[in-house]
Amino acid sequence: MPEAVTALHDRIGALTDEVIAALRGQLSSYAAQSPDRVRPGVMAAVRNGLTVVQRWSVEEHRAPRRGGRDPGHSYDLPAGYLDEVAALARVLPVEDIISAYRIGSDVVWRRFGEEMAARNATAEELLPIAETLRAWTNATTLRIVRSCHAAARREVPTEGRNAALVRALLLGEARWDDPDNGDADAVWDRSTLRLPFRARLPLTGPGDSARAVRPAPGADPGKEALSRALDLLRPWLARDAVGSPLATTVDGDAAGLLAARPSGLCHGLVVGLGAPAARSALATEFARATQALRAAVDSGFAGVFTREELGLRATVVAMPAVGEQLVRLRLEPLAERGEDGVQLEEAAAAYLRQGMRLEAAARSLYVHPNTMRNRLRRFEELTGTNLRDPADLAEVWWALAHRRIHGPAN
């Protein structure tokens, strides 16, 4: 068994990537985050889990016992690990972080089982290890829940109870059986439906997309976005019992709850909107609102959008695993061509951006139409793509959109 653990330690980078792909494929909140955002925490969790199994192996070798590890055993965590998880819980629902541990454990266990099978391990050898890994997952997630709730309570005095409660609702951190959340009932009745939103200020310069506002030196972009959102969304904002808007900031974006969908076009904001939801479903709908915002931002749109209204654009955000496959199929063959490959990808992107009008695409890249025609032909040859086939065009578009939104693969 030590050899199997060592083999996984040696491939921890690839194992971490596999876990991240599983998380983003199964949890929409993780899909809405960049891989680089969650990679350090995932790698730390994978390493910690492997270390637990390795330590169990050493202890079992010294003093064999039946039935796996004592369920009362205390599992150590690296210094500062819980603080990092608490920070992650500000942008991801705690329930999803817990689910992530289950999903990650399944991936690690599957790979470990394959390593052990290659070494002719028996079921009797694997069972106590599985029990140990399960006990570690349960103990770790319990400590994470307690740490996240403690961190949320510590933040309340600095940002206001109302804003902290709204953030807890949106990020899935609030628990109705927690006595410290007793004032949640004062916000609105449990049966009332509200629409979670996430908003960002659009760029207005020539050629800019709505990716972010460039704040003035020293300015707080979160406060600026929140102030602008409160002004533009004022008629539709949900409010608490004393009339204060149910709004806060999440990673520099304005976020909160609406009583109804804005009836105007709201061109001064990019707003992702979830469906009307009761309090228990707000975190799920806020994750959908986040996906809608990311898709609208990438498309250069301004206004209010649900995920459904953005169609495939939102699907690219919500299904990164599909996009990764299409990038490998339609774009990775260009990677080995260096700068030449970059030019061919730019040509295909310009061709799609300009509505498949070759001369307009050539003008956008400041090249002759014959040069553009030649680049598109070579793009087709190297990638096996037929730009006159609607299915191939759709796959190229998806691959390009995935790369813009999610960034290059690690």
N, C-alpha and C positions, 0 to 999 in steps of 0.2 A: 504493500500500500504506500509506503513512503515514496517509492519511485513514481507512482501515479500522481501523487500530490505535487512532487517536484516537477513532473512534466507539465502540469497545469500552471504552476508558478512560472515556468519558463515561457509559457504562451499566454501570460496574463493579459497582454495588450489585445490579442485576438479574442480571448475569452470575454474581456470587457466590451469589445465592439459587438460581440454576439449578444450579450445581455442588453446593451443599449438598443440594438435593433429590435429585440423582442419587446422591450419596454415601449418603444415608440410605435411598434406595430399593434400593441394591445391597449395602451393607455393614451387617450387623446391629449391629456395634459402634458405628458412627456413628449408626444409628437410635436407639440407647440413650442418646445424648447430646442435650442440648438444642441447637437451632440456634445460640443465643447462645454456647454453649461453644466451638464449632468455627469460628464465623464469622470472628473476627479472623485466625486462621491461614489459612483458605481465601482470604480477601480478599488477604492478603499474598502468597500463592502465585500467585493470579491476576494481581495487579499485577506481580509479579516476572516471570512468564512473558510478559506483554504487553511489558514493558520490554525483555526479551531480544530479542523479535521486532522491536521498534522500533529497538533498537541495531543489530541485524543489517541492517535496511533502510538505516540511515545509512551503515554501513561498506560495504555492497554498492554503494551509490550512489557512494561515493568510490573504491572499488577493486573492480570486479566480478570474481567468480571463479565457477567452476563447481563443482557438487557440494556446495554448502552449507558450513557452518562446519567448520573444522578440528576433528576429534574430540578433539584434545588441548587445546582452548580451556578456559580456567578461567572459570566463571560465578560472578559475585559474588552474595552473598546479603546482605540487609539486616542491620545490626548487631543482635545479640540474637535473630535468627530461629531459629537452631539450638537455642538455649536454650528458646525457646517450644515448638518441636517436641518436644524432649526431655521437657518438662513434659507435653505432650499424650500422649506415649508411655507415661506412667504410668497412663493410663486407657484407652488404645486399643492394640491389638496393632500392633507395628511393621509387620507384613505388611499390615495394613489401611491404615496411613498411606501405605505405598508404593503399594498399589492405588488409594488416593485420588488420588495424583498422576496415575496413568494415566487414571482416570475423568475427573478435572478437565481434563486435557490434551485428552481427546476432546471434551468439551463446548466448551472454548475454541476448539479447532480447527474444530469444526463451525460455530460462530458466526462465526469469522474467515473461513472459506470462503464463508459466505453473504454477508458484507460484500464480499469480493473478487469474488464472482460478480456482485454488483450493480454492480460497477465494471468488468465485462468482463475480469477477469483470466484468463490462460491457465494450462494445466496446467504449462507450463515455469516460470512464475513461482511457482506454489504449491509445487512439489516441493522446492526448496532450503529454503523456509521450514518445511515439514513436517519435514525432516531436522534443521533447527536446533532446533525445538521438542522433537523426540524426544531429541536429544543433551542438551538442557538438563534434560529430565525424568530421564534416566539419571544424569547427573552429580549432580543435586540429591538424588535418592533414595539414591545411594551415600554422599554426605556425611551424610545424615540417619541412615542405619544406623550409620555409624561414631560419630556424635555421641551417639546413644541408648545404644549400648553403653558408651561412655566415661562418660556420665552415670550409668548403672546401677552401674558399678564405683566411681564416686566416692561413691555413697550407701551402699555396703555397710558401711563402718566405723561409721556413725552409727545404723543400724537393725538390724544383725545379719545375718550372712551367710544364715542360714536363712530369715528373713522376706523378705530381698531376693530370694532364689532362688525362693521360692514366688510372689512377686509377678511375677517375670520369666516364670515358667511360665504364670501365669494371664493375663497381658497379652500373651503372645506375643513376649516380648523375648529369651527364651533360645534360643541356637543350640547344637546338640550338637557342632558341629565347632569351636566356640570354645574354645581351651585354658583360658580363664579360667572356663569353666563345667565344668571337670573334676570338681568335687565334686558335680555333679548326679547322677552315678551312685550316690552314697552315700545319696541320699534314698530311692529305691526302684528296683526293677528296671524296665527299660524296658517290659517286657510287662505289668506290673501296671496294672490299671484303677483309677482313683480318680474320685470325684464332686466336681467343683468346686462351691463354694457361695459365696453372698454374702448377708450377714445384716445386719439393722438392728433396733434396739430399737423396739417399738411404743409409740405413745402410748396412754394409758389413761384420759384425761379424758373427760367426757361430750361426745359429738358429735365427738370427735377421730377422724381417720383415722390410719393407721399411717405417716404421712409421715416423721416424724423424732422423735427424743427431744429434749426441751428440756434441754440439759445445764446443770448448775449453773454459776454464774459461775466462770470460770477453769478449768473441767474440760475435758478432752480427750475429745470424743464418740467419736473413733476408738478410744481405749484402753478407754473404758467399754464400747463395743459389743463389742470383741474379748474383753474379760474375761468379759462375760456370755455370749458365744457359746461360749467355751471351757468355761465351767461347764455350760451346758445341752447342748452337743454332745459332751462329753468321751467318752462310751462309743463314739462312732462316728468320732472324729477319726482321720485317717491320721497316722502318726508316722514320723520318720526313724529311722536306725539306733540312735540313742541314746535314743529315746523322746520326743523333743520334738515337739509338735504341729506339723503343716504348716499354719500359719495366719499371717495378716498383716492389714494394713488397706489398703483401696483407697478413697480419697476419703471417709474417715470411716466406712466400712462395714467390718465384719468380713468376711474372705474367706479361703478356703483350700480344703483337700481333705478329703474324708471317705472312710473305708473302706467304709461302707455307709450306706444311707438310714436316718435316725432312725426308730425304730419308734413313738415317742411323738408326741403332738400338738404339743409344743414351743410352747405359747402365749406363752411369754416372749420369743419372737423372731419376726421376719418373715424367712423364709429362702427365697431363690431357689436352686434346685438344677439343675445340669446332669446330663447322662447320664454313666454310667461311661465313662471315656476313658483312653487311653494318653497319655503325656506330649505327643506331637506334636499331639494334638487338644484339649488342655486349654483353649487360648485360645478356640476356637470354642464349646466347651460353657460356658465361663465367661461369654461374651457372652450365651448363652441363659439362664444363671442370672441375669444382670443384668436381662434383660428380664422374667423371672418375678418378680424382686423388685420392680421398678417397677410391674408390674401388680398384684401383691398389695398393695403399699403404697397405690396409688390406690384400691383397692377396700376398704381398711380391714380387710384380713384379717390374721390372725396364724397362724403355723404354717409348715410346710415345703411348698413347691409347685414343681413343674416347669412349664415353659412350656406343655406340652401340657395339664396339669391345669387351667390357667387359661383355656383355650379362647380365645374372642374377646377377653378382656381382655388376654391376652398378644399377640394378633394386632394389637391397636391400637398396642402399643408397637413391634412389629417392622415394621409397614407404615405409616409416617407419611404416605407419599405418598397412600395411599387415604384416610386420615383428612383430609388437607388438601382433597382433592376434595369429600368429604362436608361439611366445614365450609363450603366455598364454596357448595355446593348448598343446605344446610339451615339454615345460621346466618347467613351473610353478608347475606342480604336484610334482616335485622333491624338491621344496623349503622347504616344511615342514619336509623333511627328514634330514635337517641339513648337516653335513659333509658327511654323506652317500650319500645324493643327489648330492653333489658337485662331488664326485668320479664317480657316475653314469653318470653325464653329461660329465665329462672329458673322460670317456671310450667311449661314443658315438662320441665325437669330435675326439678322436684319431682314432677310427675306420674309420670315413669318411676321415680324413686327410691321412691315410695310404691306401687309395683305397680299403677299406672294406677287408683288409687282416688282419685277426685276430691276427696271430702271430706277424706280424710287429707292430700292434697297441699295443700288450702286451709289446713288447720290448721297445717301445717309452715311456711307463709308468713304466717300470721296474717291471712288475708283471708277474706271471705265466699265460700262455694261458688259463688254466682252470679258473683262477680268472677273466680274461678278459671276458671269455665266460659267467660266472655267472653274472658279472656286466651288460653285454649287455642284458641278459635275464631279469634281474630285471628292467632295464631301459624300456624295452618293456612292462612289466607288469604294471609298475606305470604310464606310459604315454599313454598307449593304442596304442603303435606304433609297427608296424611290419617292422623290418629292412630289410626284404626281399621284401617289397613292394616298387617299385620305387617312387610312390607318397608320401608315408610316409617318405622315405629317403630324398626326395627333401624338404619336410616341415621341417624336423629336421635340414638339412643343412642351410636352410634359417633362421630358428630361431637362430641357433648358430652364423651365419654371422651377423645377425641384432644385437645381443647382443655385439659382438666384436666391430662393427662399431659405434653403437649408444649408447652403454653403457646400464646398467640396468635401468629399468623403475623407475621413481620417486615414 
